[in-house]
Amino acid sequence: MSNMLKGALHIHSTFSDGELSLGELREVYLAAGCRFACVTDHADWFEGEAGLAEYVARCAAHSDNRFIFIPGLEYPCTDRMHILGYGVTAPTGASDPEAVIGHITRNGGVSVIAHPKNSHFAVIERLSELPQGLEVWNSKYDGRYAPRPETFELLRRLRVRKPNLHAFYGQDLHWRTQYRQLYVQLALTEPSRDTVLSALREGAFSGEKDGVHLPSTGVFPDAMLDEMARTHRRSERLRRLLKSAKRAADRLGLSVPRRVKAHARRVM
C-alpha cells in the first residue's frame, strides 16, 4: 500500500500525569503532520467508570476527519512492569502480566510491554502468554538518540516462540518540552480505531525518526545495531551526568531554572 499515515504511540495527557491536555496534544500532533495518536493514560489514575467514560468522550470530542485520538490505558503490573493496552479502556483489578495481556486481548486491544527493564527480561521470557508487541524504543526511557540493543535481543528470542510479536516505538510523552520526534507510519489511507489497531496488530507499520524507517520486525543489519549500541552508550553517559548534576543541586538546595530543565528534557 503506497499511502502511509503518520502518528504517535504511548502518549499521556492531563487525564493522568501528562502536562498537555487533549486539545493541546491535538494541536501539537497536527502541526507535526500526524493523523492519529494512541493515548495511554495510566489506568490507576482513574477512579471508577465515570472517569474512564469522560476520558473516552473527550478523546472522541477532539477527533475528526483530520485527526483522531485512540484512547487506551497503561496498566501497572507486579514489579513495576507496565503493559500498554492500545485501544482498551476497560479497567481490570489484575496485576499479573499474563492476566493483563489476556484482558487486553479479550477487549479487542493490542498489548505491548512498555519500556521493559533489563531486570524484567527473565520474567517476560517465562510468560506463557506473550503480548502482541514489545516497546523496543521508548524515547523517554531510552533517550532520543538510540535504543538499548539488549531489548532487540530480547525481541529476537521472543519471536522464536511468537513470530508475529512486533517491535513498537513509543514516545511515552509526559512533558510539554519533551522530545517527540519518534513516530510511526501505518500503511493506511484513512485512520479509525479499528484500522489503526488492525495495522498495529498485524505489524503493518514502521517506526520513523529523522527520515529513518524502523521495521516492525525489529530486525536491523548488524552494523546498524552496533552503531545504535555505541550511540546509546554515549547518550547514557550524558543522561547520567545531567542526573548527577540535578542530584547535586538538590543536595545544595539550589533551584534549577525551568528553562534549564526544559533544555535537559529536550536533550534527553
HUUR-V765688 format. One record per run of one state. SS is the DSSP state (H for helix, E for strand, L for the rest). FROM is the first residue (numbers start at 1). TO is the last residue. If there is no record, write none. Layout:
# HUUR-V765688
SS;FROM;TO
SS;FROM;TO
This chain:
# HUUR-V765688
L;1;4
E;5;11
L;12;21
H;22;31
L;32;35
E;36;42
H;43;45
L;46;47
H;48;61
L;62;67
E;68;76
L;77;77
H;78;80
L;81;81
E;82;86
L;87;96
H;97;106
L;107;109
E;110;114
L;115;117
H;118;126
L;127;132
E;133;138
L;139;148
H;149;161
L;162;165
E;166;170
L;171;172
E;173;173
L;174;182
E;183;186
L;187;192
H;193;202
L;203;204
E;205;209
L;210;211
E;212;215
L;216;221
H;222;251
L;252;257
H;258;267
L;268;268
